[in-house]
Amino acid sequence: MPDAPSRLDALDAFRGLTIAAMILVSTPGTWNAVYTPLDHAAWHGWTPTDLVFPFLLFAMGAAVPFALARRRGIPRGVRRHVIRRAAILFLLGLMLNAIEALPPLHLSTFRIPGVLQRIAIVYLAVAWLTERASLRAQIAVAASTLLGYWALLMLVPVPGAGAGVLTPAGNLASYLDRLGLRGHLLTPVYDPEGALSTLPAIATALCGVFAGDWLEHSSQSHRTLILWAAGIAATIAGLLWDRVLPINKNLWTSSFALFSAGLAAQTLAALHWLIDVMRWRSWSRPLAAYGRNPLAAYFLSVGLDSLLTRWTLADGASLKGLIYRSAFASWLRPCCSAEAASLGYALAYVALWGAILGELYRRRLFIGI
């Protein structure tokens, strides 16, 4: 068997595509004019935007076999690295919440969950399972987590609502979040990155682990085809499950976890065939620039967008609003639409960070934790 590669170029491109998409959907010119596919589904159902976060968790899981393999053999190196990285990710998530919060900051209503916080918890769980459990045990954990979460949502009664209620306020996940984190959620009744819904997110990342482990030792095309077929099977299974458990990103329902992991597996398989099997790599370099600095790209881009939004000018308008109106809305809205102007700003913002990250990539500067 050939030596395991230090990294998959396709995985860098996959992660880069996901981060670029995350910036695109997170930083429109105005939230008052957004095309439907570039916004989250209101509750049940899905849009392409709803796939971005599970794709990111899938990519993180796929990278775990490679990342931890480089640290094995160092006494306590893996454990210390995992705990340190998870703690820093969680703290960075809290920092983003503080930057995004409307002033003045009140600790009594400060949001605790978040994207990076969920990534930190999922990473900690997945890394532990990868190091301590066999592949068969990991598959069992993923399957039992999805089935168990389904049972919890449908069978455990919620006070005042009953069992099997999946409304924003009536479901078990939202109820437990209000019970333990009241006042510290994104909305008064639920948080899309709440505690209980993190369990199926772990299963999403474990699906990424299975994909990364499957591709780790070979770039043969038959492995790509098998991964792609497995992705199709998972997607179909998720759609069938949707008939009894709706696909819902806010709740991260088991059907959503399986459906999104299947689409992620198909995307990774396609990129693996193009980049690592066929060696068509030149086109993917901009994506690799995002993929090699994913944390810096996400944290700095979202943080800067929040600062531009909070930067108030003399007339009371925000600096971001001024840039958006003068550089995009002034000509795109009359000729096209407000949604086109908002998208134009977001695309320009993605291109700006692409240029910055491209320069870092050219200089081989990679910011990690």
Buried (B, 14 or more C-beta within 10 A) or exposed (E): EEEBBEBBBBBBBBBBBBBBBBBBBBBBBBEEBBBEEBBBBEBBBBBEBBBBBBBBBBBBBBBBBBBBBBBEEEEEEBEEBBEEBBEBBBEBBBBBBEBBBEEEEEEEEEBBBBBBBBBBBBBBBBBBBBEEBEEEEBBEBBBEBBEBBBEBBBEBEBEEBEEBBBEBBBBBBBBBBBEEBEEBBBEEBBBBBBBBBBBBBBBBBBBBBBBBBBBBBBBEEEBBEBBBEBBBEBBEBBBEBBEEBBBBBBBBBBBBBBBBBBBBBBBBBBBBBBBBBEEEBEEBBBBBBBBBBBBBBBBBBBBBBBBBBBEEEEEEEBBBBBBBBEBBBEEBBEEEEBBBBBBBBBBBBBEEBBEBBBEBBEEEEEBEE
